[in-house]
Amino acid sequence: MSPRPPRADTAPTRFFGLMKASTVFLAAALLMQGITAGQLLSGDASRQLHHATGGVVSVAMVLQIIAALLVWRAGHGSARYLAVSVLLFVLIGVQFVVGSSGNLAVHVPLGVALFGAGTVLVAQVWSTRPAD
């Protein structure tokens, strides 16, 4: 008899701790981007800081994809976290391009949406219980 598959609200324990940590790191990096963007828009000369935290977001996003990939492939978990992570990666790439072009009308709302999506990902991952 084969083992029962985990319920929809559970996940394999292997690598899931890494997934939890990477989602928090990503959300924190996105929050820092928002804070430095607010400083930049209010007239502070923090363009370099906003640019530097963009690099932190990139690192956090790569770690998030690695964690999601490990949970899916090595941990035999759901691929939904990987799909969401890849979508966030693409949108962050778009965000970098739009920000570099100076199009604030798209850059600012997309940044807010990215932070919201990162927060939702944290909530989904942290509300998933490890499988028995």
C-alpha positions, 0 to 999 in steps of 0.5 A: 500500500502506498503512502497517503498523499498530503492534504492540500493544506500540508506540505512535505517537511523536507526543505519547507523551513528553507521555503518559509525563511526565503519567503520572509526574506523576499517580503522584507526585501520588497518592503525595504524597496518600498521604504527607499522608494518613498524616501526617493519620492519625498525628495531624499537623495536615496537613489543609490540606496533604492538601487542597492536594495534592488540587488537584495530583492534579486538575491532574495528572489533567486533564493525563493526560486531555489527553495521552491524548486527544492520543495517541489523536486526534492521534497515532492511538494506542490509546484504551485510555490514554484509557479508563483515564485517564477511569476514574481521573478518575471514581474520583478524583472519587468519592475527593474526595466520599468524603473530604469526607464523612469516610468513611475506611473507603472513602476510605483503601482507594480512595486506595491503589487509586488509587495502585496504578492510577496506578503500573500506568498508568506501567508500561504507558505506559513499557513501550510502545515508540514505533512505527517 
